Amino acid sequence: MPLFTSILATVCVAAHVFAGVARLAYDRAYPQEWWRWVTASFAHYDATHLLTNLVAFVILGTLVERRRGALVLALLTALGASATLAWLHLLLPEYRTFAGLSAVSFALLGYLAGALSLAAPGTAGTVVTLAIVHQITVATGVADLSAADVRPVWQLHALAGAVGLVIGRIDARRAPGSWRRGWRSSVLRLP
C-alpha cells in the first residue's frame, strides 16, 4: 500500500481507537470546535463503519496514489471532505452530526471515473467494477449503522463524486499520457 494511503488509513484507526467519534465528528451542537471540520472524515461511528470505509478508501486511494501520486490523493481528500462538510453545514440542517471517510472515497471514485473515461476508454469495465465494489462496501457499512442518529447522506456522496469527476476529467486532459501508459498493469498490481 502506498505511503499516503497508509498514513490516512492509520489516522482513521488511531482516531477511532484513541479519540472516538464524540470528540472528532462534525456536530452542530459544538460550532466553536472548528477542528471537527478537519477531523470528521477520520472519525467513525463504530468498528464496522470504520472497516467498510477503510476497505473502499484503501482500494481507491491505492489506485489514485499509484497513478498520480500523494499530492493528488491529498487534494482529493481535502476537497472531498471540505466540500461535503460545507454542503452539509449550509444546506442540510436536518443532519446534526457527520463522520466517516465514505465521501472521500466517492471523490476518489469520481476522479477515477472522470480520468479514465477520457484518457483510457478501454478501462470502462475497471471503473464499473470499482463502483460495484465500492457500493457493496458502503451498503454493507450503512446496513450496520444502527445508532439512532446515524444515517447515510446520499447528497454528500453524490457531491463528492461530482467533485472527483470534474477533477479527474481536468487531470486527464492536462496529462493524458500519464493516464494511458500502463493503466491495465497498475490495476492488476492491486494489493
HELIX and SHEET records of a PDB file:
HELIX    1   1 LEU A    3  ALA A   14  1                                  12    
HELIX    2   2 ALA A   15  ALA A   19  3                                   5    
HELIX    3   3 VAL A   21  LEU A   24  1                                   4    
HELIX    4   4 ARG A   36  THR A   39  1                                   4    
HELIX    5   5 ALA A   40  PHE A   42  5                                   3    
HELIX    6   6 ALA A   47  ARG A   68  1                                  22    
HELIX    7   7 ALA A   70  LEU A   91  1                                  22    
HELIX    8   8 SER A  102  ALA A  119  1                                  18    
HELIX    9   9 PRO A  121  THR A  123  5                                   3    
HELIX   10  10 ALA A  124  ALA A  143  1                                  20    
HELIX   11  11 TRP A  154  ARG A  174  1                                  21    
HELIX   12  12 PRO A  176  ARG A  180  1                                   5    
HELIX   13  13 TRP A  183  LEU A  188  1                                   6    
SHEET    1   A 2 TYR A  26  ASP A  27  0                                        
SHEET    2   A 2 THR A  97  PHE A  98 -1                                        
END                                                                             
